[in-house]
Amino acid sequence: MPKYIPVIGMEIHAELKTKTKMFCACPNGYELMEKPNQNICPICAGQPGTLPAINRQAVEWTILTGLALNMKIAKQSKFDRKNYFYPDLPKGYQISQYDQPLTHNGRLNINGKDVGIIRIHLEEDTGKLIHAPDGALVDLSRAGTPLMELVSEPSIESAREAKEFCQTYQQILRYLEISEADMEKGQMRCEANVSVQKAGKFVVKNGEVKPLLDYQLNPKVELKNINSFRALERAIEYEIKRQTEALESKEKLVQETRGWDEGKQKTFTQRVKETAADYRYFPEPDLPPLDLADDLIDGLKATLPELPPQKLKRFVSQYRFDLEDAKIIVSDKKLAAYA
C-alpha cells in the first residue's frame, strides 16, 4: 500500500444554452460573446437600481440534470449573494446558491464505482478578463450567463478517474441538450481539489475528508484554468507528485489555488484559497424563494432520455460490444442513436 493516498474532488461549471441570460432578457449564446461588451444590459452589467428576474428554463434544466444524476430535488430553494471583489464581477457580488441548492446527494457511476455528488446549484457567470501587455480589459458579454456548478465528494482516487468523471458528465449534459459543454470555449470548466493524505489515517464520510485519531489533514489545492480533459489529467498527476514529494521532504504545504502551465507542464501558485466565510453569503433580497411542485419534478423526470451510463451498459449486454468500443459509440449522441 502506498504511504500517501490521493484525495480528489471536482467542481464543474457548465454554461446552459437557454435563450436568455440568467436574470435578464439579454440573448444568451457563445456566438454573442465575440464582440466585447455588446450583449449587455443594465442588469447583467450590474447598474445600481436594477432588479433581476429568475430564468425558469435554467431552473428546470438544473433540476433535470439532478434527476439524471440520481439526486434529491429540493422542494424549497433560494438564491444567495456571494460577495467578493474582482474586476469581471460588476456588482461586487455574484448571485449564486449556498445552503439551499436546487439539487443534492447524487451519484455518477464511473467504471463500476459510484462517485458521490454533494450538490448541483445554479448561479450567474461572471464576465472575463483579457490580459494585455499594458494591463487588462474587462468584457461583460458573458456576465449573467446561466451557470450550473456541480460539486463532487472527495472520493475520486486518481487523475484518470477524475478525467472520466468529467467526460461522462459532459456526455450527460449533451444528451440532455442543455449545454454544449465545450471546454475549449469555456462552456464547461473543470476544477480539481487535490490533496494527499497518509494511508489509514483518514476517511471520507458525508462528503468530507475526516482525520482519524490525532492525524492532522494535509491542505488541499484547487486547480483552475484548465481547458481540456488531457490537461486536467496531467495537472492532477503533477500535483499529486508535487505534494507527495513535498511531504516526504518535510516541506510545508498551504491551501491555495494553482493554475496549469501547458508549456511547462506544471502547476503554479495563483492565490491563497478562500473559505466560504470569506464570501459573506446571505440570502438574495431581490429574488423570492423557490417552491418546487411535485408535478413539475415528475414532468421533468418523464422527459429524461436513455443516458450514457445506461446506454453503455445496454450496448455491452445487448450487442456484445467491447467495452472500449461501446464507450466510443456512446460518446457521440448521434452515433449512439443508430444502435
Order of alpha helices (4+ residues) and beta strands (2+ residues): beta-alpha-beta-beta-beta-beta-beta-beta-beta-beta-beta-alpha-beta-beta-beta-beta-alpha-beta-beta-beta-beta-alpha-alpha-alpha-alpha
